[in-house]
Amino acid sequence: MTILEWLLEWFENNSDLKSNEILSSLNEDFLIKGWIDSFTFINLITEIEEKYKISFNTDELQNEKFATLDGLANIIGDRIEKNL
């Protein structure tokens, strides 16, 4: 399973969205769109860090790409590479 596939599944399981809605908005800010609230966002970060054995720094969390699924998948991938 790719990082993006994992994120798609996570959003399907933790929001009212269907995969086609998510796929059509991969580069849109999921927080602004209201897909998840701040508490759910914290859960997302925690699950990502546990699953991929990484931790995000402040710069990554503040990066505007962090709020899109495509951008988040890329940030996770980059973080995994740095930990190798």
WOFEN-V181036 format. One record per residue. N is the residue number from 1. RES is the residue in one small letter. NEAR is the number of other C-alpha atoms within 10 Angstrom. Layout:
n:res:near
N:RES:NEAR
N:RES:NEAR
This chain:
n:res:near
1:m:6
2:t:9
3:i:17
4:l:18
5:e:12
6:w:13
7:l:19
8:l:20
9:e:14
10:w:14
11:f:20
12:e:17
13:n:11
14:n:15
15:s:13
16:d:10
17:l:13
18:k:13
19:s:11
20:n:10
21:e:11
22:i:19
23:l:12
24:s:9
25:s:14
26:l:18
27:n:15
28:e:16
29:d:17
30:f:19
31:l:13
32:i:11
33:k:9
34:g:10
35:w:17
36:i:17
37:d:13
38:s:10
39:f:8
40:t:13
41:f:16
42:i:12
43:n:13
44:l:17
45:i:14
46:t:14
47:e:13
48:i:19
49:e:14
50:e:11
51:k:9
52:y:13
53:k:11
54:i:15
55:s:16
56:f:14
57:n:9
58:t:8
59:d:9
60:e:15
61:l:14
62:q:10
63:n:12
64:e:12
65:k:18
66:f:19
67:a:19
68:t:18
69:l:24
70:d:18
71:g:19
72:l:22
73:a:20
74:n:16
75:i:18
76:i:21
77:g:15
78:d:11
79:r:18
80:i:14
81:e:9
82:k:9
83:n:9
84:l:5
